[in-house]
């Protein structure tokens, strides 16, 4: 998902699904508010929707889960090899 941000106006568009939609929003804003000029500080941001309940909120959780799986695999593997 993407959002258009105009720092001059201090406004951010609602999130849209495609790059094409956010580029259309950017063009529309430039024409309507800035007479077609490119405002300083404008940007297209990627928007991450809030996590679903129970979903980890930080990427570090994924690393911790992966480390746990690897540790368990090593423990189980060591028992079979011993």
PLY file of the C-alpha trace (Angstrom):
ply
format ascii 1.0
element vertex 82
property float x
property float y
property float z
element edge 81
property int vertex1
property int vertex2
end_header
0.00 0.00 0.00
1.13 3.54 -0.72
0.44 7.08 0.50
1.30 10.47 -0.99
2.81 13.01 1.41
3.14 16.75 0.72
5.43 18.34 3.30
4.52 21.87 2.20
0.83 21.32 2.86
1.56 18.92 5.73
-0.98 16.48 4.36
-0.96 12.75 3.64
-3.36 10.95 1.33
-5.34 7.91 2.42
-3.58 4.63 1.57
-4.10 3.15 -1.90
-3.19 -0.30 -3.21
-1.10 0.46 -6.30
1.70 2.77 -7.36
-0.47 3.97 -10.23
-3.21 5.11 -7.83
-0.77 7.03 -5.62
0.83 8.67 -8.66
-2.65 9.78 -9.77
-3.24 11.25 -6.31
0.11 13.05 -6.48
-0.69 14.53 -9.91
-4.15 15.58 -8.76
-2.70 17.31 -5.69
0.01 19.08 -7.66
-2.54 20.45 -10.16
-5.15 21.43 -7.59
-2.95 22.99 -4.91
0.40 23.86 -6.52
-0.67 24.84 -10.07
1.16 21.79 -11.45
4.47 22.59 -9.74
6.36 19.98 -7.72
6.31 20.94 -4.04
9.51 20.62 -2.02
9.57 17.63 0.28
6.85 15.61 -1.38
7.19 11.84 -1.23
5.45 8.57 -1.88
5.46 6.43 1.24
4.86 2.75 1.62
2.09 2.20 4.11
2.03 -0.89 6.29
-1.41 -1.60 7.69
-1.66 -2.24 11.43
-1.10 -5.86 12.46
-3.98 -8.25 12.98
-4.64 -9.35 16.56
-2.10 -11.99 17.56
0.27 -11.09 14.72
3.82 -10.13 15.81
4.33 -6.38 15.59
8.10 -6.27 15.19
10.39 -8.10 12.75
12.57 -9.16 15.70
9.78 -11.58 16.63
10.38 -13.42 13.37
14.10 -13.71 14.14
13.31 -15.02 17.62
10.89 -17.60 16.21
13.46 -18.73 13.65
16.14 -19.04 16.36
13.78 -21.12 18.47
13.07 -23.47 15.57
16.80 -23.86 14.84
17.57 -24.53 18.53
14.86 -27.19 18.73
16.11 -28.80 15.53
19.66 -28.93 16.92
18.49 -30.44 20.22
16.37 -33.08 18.48
19.15 -33.83 15.99
21.73 -34.21 18.78
19.55 -36.76 20.56
19.21 -38.85 17.43
22.96 -38.73 16.69
24.03 -39.56 20.24
0 1
1 2
2 3
3 4
4 5
5 6
6 7
7 8
8 9
9 10
10 11
11 12
12 13
13 14
14 15
15 16
16 17
17 18
18 19
19 20
20 21
21 22
22 23
23 24
24 25
25 26
26 27
27 28
28 29
29 30
30 31
31 32
32 33
33 34
34 35
35 36
36 37
37 38
38 39
39 40
40 41
41 42
42 43
43 44
44 45
45 46
46 47
47 48
48 49
49 50
50 51
51 52
52 53
53 54
54 55
55 56
56 57
57 58
58 59
59 60
60 61
61 62
62 63
63 64
64 65
65 66
66 67
67 68
68 69
69 70
70 71
71 72
72 73
73 74
74 75
75 76
76 77
77 78
78 79
79 80
80 81
